Amino acid sequence: MPTFTDFTFPSSTGKNTIHARKCVPDGEVRGVVQIAHGIAEYIDRYDPFMRFLAENGFVAVGNDHLGHGKSITKPEEQGIFAEQDGWSYVVADMDKLHDLTAAEYPGLPYIFFGHSMGSFLTRTYLILHPEKPTLAIICGTGHQSGVMVWAGNTIAQMMVNSKGPRGNGETLNNIAFGSYTKGYAEVRTPFDWLNRNPDEVDKYINDPLCGFIAKVSLFRDMMGGIKFIQKSSNAAKMNKDTPILFISGSADPVGENGKGVDRAYQFFLRAGMKDVTEKLYPEARHELLNELNKDEVMADVLKWINEKLG
């Protein structure tokens, strides 16, 4: 049976402690998969996927980002990375976890899996640390127009200026997520865009560590991160030989029902990436790992990893 372990490490902020979780195979280790979770959730939600990876020979590891999950020690820390440079700190924490884990399993393939906000963080990591990932899976991502990114970043910065970095982000939350259920014929909750499984949606709603409204500075940081990864000169810094897999649901509003995912795919090709694959799952929504077809998704991810590792 795979073994789960929780541990902590000092954040790159110099004042926070980051909670992390690891699942280790009981036999031979073939590689490592590091997971970056999305906004308003935490790494424990990936336990089934981590167990699946470990059952197939991969150490699965991930951390709760600043302001999320068990990396929060005080209630006022929920939903904020840092008052300044939050995105950089979160990516630096991912790099700390990589270095800790890679030192424990030297010489093995090291794969990154980023979902939603974690997909944007992973894309940032591919630019800043191109030599470290062997493969990368980009799940539930998008690619906005330059005008939208500029507008979102500007509005978020204006609200930070007026409310302070710890100001309530409800207005920005409504702008970002308020329209996400409009494309569905039947809507039971405001979170139906997450997936088609009502039990999983209810678990999310009833979890105090999920679905919270982030502070205005986190929205500013995230929009700044998206602006960074969508700049062609930054994308050109990625390792052209790193295989990339884009996966998303065809009914995921974050990826504009596939259109934004395809723009990201084309952007990677224009950046010179040599091995890029895109797969959309019909009718699936945002959280593929909690979707009705989650077993298919996990099997496809494993198959792709195996093919790329030979």
N, C-alpha and C positions, 0 to 999 in steps of 0.2 A: 504493500500500500504506500502511495506517496505520502510524504510527511510535510505538514505545514509548520512554519516557524515565523513568529513575529519578532522584529528587532527594530532598533532605532539608530539614527546617526545624526550628527550635528548638521543643521542646515547651512547653506552658503551665506545666509544672512548674518551668521555669527551669534544669533540670539534665539533661534528656534530649534526645536528638535523634530526631526522627520520620522514618522512611523512608516515602516516597510513590512512587507509580507513576502514569504518565499515558499514555494512548493517544490520538493526535491524528489526525484524518482528513487525507487528502492533498488534499482539496478544500475546499469551503465548509463552515464550521462553523455548525451550526444551534442548538446549545445545549450544555450541560454536564450530565453525569450523575456525581454523586459517590457512591461506594460505601462503605458501612460493613460490614466483615466480621464474622463471628461469633467466638465464643470458641474458643481453641485452633486457630486457623488464621491465614491472612495474605492480603494483597491479591493476590499473584502468582497465587493459585488462580483468580482472576477474569479471567485473561488472555483466554480465549475469548469471554467476555461483553463485555469491554472492546473487543476487536477487532471484534466484531459491531456494537457501538454506533458505533465510529469509522467502520466501513464504511457506516453509515447517517447520517453527518454529525454525530455527537455526540462531543465530547471526553469521554473516560471517565477518571476520576481517583479515587484512593483512597489511604489510608495504612494502614500497620500500626499498630494501636493500641499504646499502652504495654504492655510485657510480651509482645509478639507479634512474630513475623516478624523482619525486619531492623531493627526499632526496638529490638531487644535487643542490647546491646553486651557484656554479661557473662552467663554462664549463670544466675546467681542472680536475674537480672531476669525470667526467663521466668515468666509466669503471675501477675504482680503489676502492678497499675496504679500504685499509690502506697500508702504506709503509711496516709495519711489522704486523704479527698476524691478518691479515684481516679476515680470516675464523672464528677465535674465536670471533672477534667483531660482526660479522654478526649473529652468533648463539646467542651471548649474547643479541643482539637487539631483536631477536625473543623471547628470554626468558623474556625480559622486557615487550614486548607486551603481552605475556601470562599472566604475573603477574598483569598487569594493567587490562586486560579484565576479568581474573578470579576473581579479587577482585570486579569487577562490577557485575558479575554473579556467586556468590559463590555457591558451591555445585552442579553445573551442569556439565554434561559430557563435556569434552574438547577434541576436535578432531583436529588432524593436517593433512593438505593436502599439500604435496610438489610436485612441478612439475619440472622436468629436474634438473638444478642446485639446485633448491629448494628441489628436492627429496633427493639429497646428504646432504643438510643442515638438512632436517628433520631426516634423518638417523643418522646424528651426534647428533641431539637433543635427539633422543631416547636413545643414549648411555650416554650423559651427564646429562640428566634430566629424568631418567626412570620412576620416580614417577608421572610425570605431565600429559602425554598424556593418555586419555582414549582409544582412537583408533588412527590409523594412516593410511592414504592413500598415497601410493608411486606411483606417476604418471610419466611416461616417463623416467624411470631410466635405469641404466646399471650396469654392473659388469665386470670390465676389469681384464685381467691377471695381476699377480704381476709384471711381467717383464714390461708390458706396463705402469703400474702405476709408477714404479720406473723410467723408461725412461722418461716419460712425466714430472714427478716432477724434475728430474735432468736437463733436457733441459731447463725447465722454470726457474729454479734457476740460471743456467748459463747465461740466457738472462737477468735476473734481475741484476746479477753481472756485466754484460757488458754494459747494457743500463740504469741501474737504475730502481727503482720500477715503475716509471711513463713512462718507455719506451714503444714505440708503439708495440703492440702485433700482428701485421699482420702476421708474420711468424708462430707464435703459433696458431693463428686463422685458418690459412690455414691447418696446421697439424691437428687441432681438427675437423674442419668442412668441409674442402675442398673436401672430398670424399663423402659427405653425399647424393649427388644427383645421384651418379653413378649407383645406382641399379634400377633406374626408366626408363621405356621405353621412356617416353616423358618428357622433362625438359624445362620449360618455363623461370624460373628464378633460381638464385643460392639458393633461399630459398624455393624451392618446397618441400623440405624434411619436412617442418613444418606441412603442412596438404594438403589435396586434394582440398580445397576450394580456387579457384583463387582470389576471392574477399578478403578473409581473408589474403592471402599471400600479396596481393597488399597493404592492409591497414598496414601491418607490415612494408613493404618496405618503404612506404611513411610517416611513423611515425618517427620523429627525435629522439624519446626516445627509439626506437627499432633498433636492427640490427647493433649497433655500434661495433667497434673493441675494445675489452677490453685491458687494460694495461698488461704488462708482469707479474706484481706482482699478478694480479687477477688470471691468469692462474696458477701461482705457488701456490697461496692459495687454489684454487679449487682442484688441483692435490694433494696437501697435505691433504685436507679434504677427498678426495676419498681414499688415502692411509690409513688415520685414520679409516674410517668406514669399510674397508676391512680387518682390522687386527682382527683375531679371538678373541684375548683376550679383545679387545674393544667391539666387538659385544656381547660377553658374559655378558656385563654389562646391556644390555637392560632388561626391565621388561618382563619376559617370558610369562606373562598373558595378555599383551597388544595385542589385535587383529590387524593384519596387512593386508591391501589389496594392492596388486600390480596390477596396470592397465597400459596397453601400447598398441600401435598399432603393428600389426604383420609386418608392413613395416616401423617401426621406426628405423632409423640407430643408434640412441643413445643407444638403447637396442639391437643392432645387429639383428634386425628383430625377436626379441623374445628370442634369445639365451642368451643375457646378462641379460634379465629380469628373465629368468628361473634360471640362475646361482645365481642371487641375492635371489630369492625365496628359492633355495636349501641352500644357505649360512645362511639364517635366520633359517631354520629348523635345520641345524647343530648347530646353536648357542643356540638351545633349545627353540625357540619360539613355543608356543603351538597351536596358531591359526593363520595360514598364508594362504591367498587366492591369487591366481594368475589368472588374466583374460586378454587375448589378443584379440583385436578386428581385425578381418580379413581386410587386405588391408589398415587399418588406419595408419597414419603417427605419427608425434611427438606430436603435440598439440591436444590432444584428445578433449579438451574443445572448440576448434574452428573447429573441423572436421565435415565432412558431417553428421556423426552419433552422433553429440554432445548431442542431446536430449536423445538418448539411454544411453550414458555414464553417464550423470547426473542422470538419473533415476536409473541406476544400483548402482551408488555411494550412493544415498539416500536409496535405498532398503537395501544395505549392512549395512549402519549405523543403520537403523531402526531395522534390525535383531539382530545386536550386542548389541544394547541398550535395546532390549526386549520390 
